[in-house]
Amino acid sequence: MATPERDKPVETVELTEKQRKARRNRSVAIAIALAALVVIFYLVTLAKGPGMMNRPL
């Protein structure tokens, strides 16, 4: 009888210090880009004003 998949040990990968640093830098870059996008959307919403929802479709 075959061993169920869940009973097999999980293979993991140990990252080198260089890979960890690259991953962290990527994460920080993505976070900054996401924050910038949120700020841009917020500023555009403020610039258009509250009347933007009262327009004809």
C-alpha positions as a printed NumPy array, in Angstrom:
array([[  0.   ,   0.   ,   0.   ],
       [  1.354,   3.432,  -0.912],
       [  2.185,   5.976,   1.744],
       [ -0.278,   8.887,   1.77 ],
       [  1.103,  12.17 ,   0.462],
       [  0.528,  13.904,   3.803],
       [  2.844,  11.479,   5.64 ],
       [  5.878,  12.354,   3.513],
       [  8.347,  14.819,   5.011],
       [  8.162,  18.324,   3.587],
       [ 11.188,  19.387,   1.584],
       [ 12.39 ,  22.876,   2.426],
       [ 14.97 ,  25.141,   0.881],
       [ 17.456,  27.091,   2.946],
       [ 18.018,  30.527,   1.473],
       [ 21.436,  32.072,   1.451],
       [ 21.972,  35.466,   3.036],
       [ 22.125,  37.029,  -0.435],
       [ 18.776,  35.466,  -1.39 ],
       [ 17.175,  36.615,   1.869],
       [ 18.389,  40.151,   1.252],
       [ 17.074,  40.076,  -2.333],
       [ 13.694,  38.803,  -1.119],
       [ 13.521,  41.531,   1.517],
       [ 14.436,  44.214,  -1.029],
       [ 11.712,  42.934,  -3.371],
       [  9.18 ,  42.949,  -0.558],
       [ 10.082,  46.511,   0.403],
       [  9.844,  47.637,  -3.236],
       [  6.404,  46.04 ,  -3.608],
       [  5.23 ,  47.641,  -0.35 ],
       [  6.425,  51.082,  -1.465],
       [  4.753,  50.693,  -4.869],
       [  1.49 ,  49.591,  -3.258],
       [  1.564,  52.487,  -0.784],
       [  2.233,  54.929,  -3.637],
       [ -0.724,  53.529,  -5.58 ],
       [ -3.003,  53.943,  -2.557],
       [ -1.846,  57.549,  -2.114],
       [ -2.4  ,  58.283,  -5.818],
       [ -5.94 ,  56.863,  -5.703],
       [ -6.68 ,  58.852,  -2.549],
       [ -5.371,  62.11 ,  -4.04 ],
       [ -7.293,  61.601,  -7.291],
       [-10.459,  60.971,  -5.3  ],
       [ -9.902,  64.17 ,  -3.311],
       [ -9.154,  66.147,  -6.471],
       [-12.324,  65.   ,  -8.226],
       [-14.355,  65.897,  -5.178],
       [-17.501,  64.449,  -3.677],
       [-19.58 ,  65.393,  -6.751],
       [-18.035,  62.674,  -8.882],
       [-20.744,  60.238,  -7.796],
       [-23.538,  62.612,  -8.899],
       [-22.814,  62.438, -12.606],
       [-24.987,  60.947, -15.323],
       [-24.182,  57.439, -16.412]])
